Amino acid sequence: MTFKRSEAQINLASNIVIISMAMLFATLFMGYAIYRSSAPVWPPYGTQKVSLLLPSLSTLILFMSSFFCHQVLVNSRKADFKKAHFNLNITIALGLGFMILQGFLWSQMKGAGLYVSSGIFASLTYAFTWIHFAHMVLGVLALFYLKKVLKPQTQNILTKTSSVGNFWYFLEIVWIIMFITLFVF
């Protein structure tokens, strides 16, 4: 017996996942705001600020990946699954590229003497980026799932495509907020 999920069930489940993750990141941002507002200088004295190059490049890659992710939905609505798969492959490649850049970011931070144990600035930066990275892993896995089911005969394919896309956009929005709060200001 096969269990078939309705569109309403898929939408509810994806919304619950996104809301739960939004609450996690909101809690992190509130903690960050408390530490940041109580510090006389940010980053604290003696702490080197992270270079903007890798975070900026990461942001650009996520913007591009979201564009191609949106094209997956557009192509799916037109039942052009060949183009949808092409755009999905680009989205996955860009997502993996983002994750590789995060490894370079952590390496750069360590090279600058910023370790998890270096103080509140470094530990918060690592916490945010590690947690976001873990969610990116889930996002890439969801994209691979979509790659498997992206076929005309798949039930609720547009709902599934939209749900995965919404999760991907959520990850982009969280990264943009992180980029602005952690790296720019």
N, C-alpha and C positions, 0 to 999 in steps of 0.2 A: 504494500500500500504506500502510495506516495502522498506526502503532505504538500498541498499547494497553498501558498500564502497569497492572500489578497493584497491588492495595492494598499489598502488602508493599513494592514498589518505591517507591510514593509515600510511605509512612511512613518508609522508610529515608532517602530523599532529604531529606524535611523534617526528620528528626531530625539528619542530618548538618549541614544548614544551621544549625539552632538551636544545636547543640553548637559549631560553628565560631564563631558569633557570640558565644556565651557565653564562649568562650575569649578572644576579643578584649576583651570588656568586663571579664572577670576580670583580664586583664593591665593594663588601664587602672586598675581599682580597686586592684590591688596597687601600681602606681606612685604612685597618689594616697595610699595608706596610708603609703608610705615617706616621701613629702614631708610629709604631714600630721603624722606621728609625730615627725619630726626637727625640725619647726618649733617654736620656743619659744611662739609665739602664732599662732593661726589665725583668721581670715585674717591675713597678715603686717601688721605695723604700717604705718599709712598707707593701707591698702587697705580700701575700703568694702565691707561685706557686702551681698549682693544681697537686695533686698526679697523677702519670701515671697509676696506677692500673686500674681504671674504664675505662679511655679512651683506654688503651691497650686491655682490655677485650672486649670492644665495637668493636674495630678494628678486633679482631680475630673473633668475631661473624659475622661481616659483610663479612669478607673473606669467612667464611663457608657458609653463606647464598647465596653468589654469586656463589659458587661452585654448590650448590643444585639448584639454579635458572638456571644455565647453563644446568644441567641435565634434567630440565623440557623441554628445547628446544630439547636436544638430544633425549629424549624419545618420544617427539611429532613427530619428524622427522621419527622415527621408527614406529609411530602409536601405541606405547605402552602407552596408556593413563592411565593405572593403575599405572605404575611406575611414569609417569609424575605427577599424582595427589599426589602420595606419596612424591616425591621430592618437589612439590609445598607446601604441608603441612609443610614440614621441613623448607622451605624458609620462610613461613609465621611465623612459631613459632620463628625462629631465628630473624626475623624482629621485632616481638613483644618483644622478649628478649632484643634486642638492645634498643628499646624504654623504657623499664623498667629500663635498666642501665642508661639511660640519666636522669631519675628521681632521681636515686641514686646519680649521678654525681652532679646534682643541689643541692641536699640535702647536699652532702659533701662540696660543695662550700660554701653554707650558714653556715654550721658548722665551716668552716674555716674563717668566717667573710667576705666572698666575696659575696656582694649583687650587684644588678644592679647599685645601687647608690654609690658603693664603689670606683668608678673611672673608667678610660678608659679601663684598663685591664679586670676588671670583666664585665663591660658592653659589651665590644666586645666579650668576651667569651660567655656570655649569648646570645647575638644577633646571633652569628654564630650557637650555638647549638639549639636555639629555631627555627631559620629559617630552619635548617637542619631537625629538628624534624618534623616540619610542612610538609616538603617534604617527610619524611619517612611515615607519615600518608597517604599521597597521594600514595606512593609506595605500602604500605600494602593494601590499597583499590584497587589499580590496580591488585595486586596479588589475592585478593578475586574475582575481576571481572574475572580474568583468570580462577580461580577455577570453576566459573559458566559456562564459555564458552568452557572449555577444553574438547571437545568431537569431535569424528571423523567427524560428520556431520556439524560442524561449518565452515562457509565460512571463508577463509583466516586465519585459526587457526595458521599456522606457522608464519604469519606476525604479528598477534596479540601477540603471545608468544614472538617473537623476540622484538617487540616494548616495551612490559612490561619489558622484560629482560634488554634491553638497558637502560631504565629508572632506573632500580635497580642498574645496573653497574655504571651509572652516580652518583647515590647517594653514592655508595661505594668510587668512585674516589674522590668526594668532601670531604667525611669524612677523607680519607687518607691525603689529603692536609691539612685539618683542624687539624688533629691529629699531623702532623709534625710541622705546623706553630704555632698552639696555645699551644700545650702541650709539645712537645719535645724541641723546640728551643726557 
